[in-house]
Amino acid sequence: MADRNALGMIGLLFGATTLFVMMMGAVVVADHLSGKLHLDDGLAVAQPLTER
């Protein structure tokens, strides 16, 4: 049988992580919509390999 205290701590950890990710997503979307954040700045994320 699982320990109730350990399961409660794991649930609290997952809940806090979920809340943090949701809040950061909301901040990124809000900044992007207000024009403060530019996700398309013209820089490539990954450069393709050149042929040898």
N, C-alpha and C positions, 0 to 999 in steps of 0.2 A: 504494500500500500504506500502511496506517495505521501510525503510529508506536506501537510497543509501550509505551513509557513513558507516552505521552499516554493510551492506552487504559487502562493500569493506574491512572493518576491519576483518570480519569473513573469507573472501577469502584470505586475506593476512596471517592470522593466520594458516589456513589450508595449504596454500602453503609453509609457512616456516616450518611447522611440517613435511610435506611430504619431503621437501628438506633435513631436518635434518635426518630423518629416512633413506633415500636413501644414504646419505653420510656415516652414521654409518655402514650401511650394506656393502657398498663398502670397508670401512676400515677393517671390520672384515674378509671379503672374501680375500682381498689383503694380510692381515697378515697371514691368514690360508694358502694361497697358497705359500707364501714365507717361511713358516716354523717357523715364530715367534710365532704363536698361535697354541696351541695344544688343540683341543676340546675334544679329546678322551684321557683323562688323567687317566682313570681307576677308577675315583670316581663315585659312583652311585648318581644320582640326587635325587631319592626317594628310601628309604629303604622299602621293603615290610613288612607288618605286620606279626609277627610270630603267629602261631596258638596257642591258649590257651588251 
